[in-house]
Amino acid sequence: MDDDPQSAPPNSGTSDRVPSDGAPPAEVSPWALAGLGMQFFVALILFAYVGNWMDARFDTSPLFLLLGVFLGGGGSFVFNYRRLTRVSVAASTSARTDGKTG
């Protein structure tokens, strides 16, 4: 077998196949991104719980709870946004390169 990455066969998944009707290929399955909402929820709840625990420990009532909510929600939002834009850029790039020959 040749070890050249350009001559390697594409993944066996259906995302690399071009439909015969000329439509752009589906780059990412909806199930691959289905966990984003749950990930956001879990991060928010976890950081809020830790913030609440720190408030009870140090008697600084809403300070760490608010900090935990903003860190958990904001961090998860940024992570999800980067993941979605990366998928979007990959899809638009492959759609442009699929139409070119050569």
PyMOL commands that set and color helices and strands:
alter all, ss='L'
color gray80, all
select helices_A, chain A and resi 14-16+30-32+36-58+63-98
alter helices_A, ss='H'
color red, helices_A
deselect
rebuild
show_as cartoon
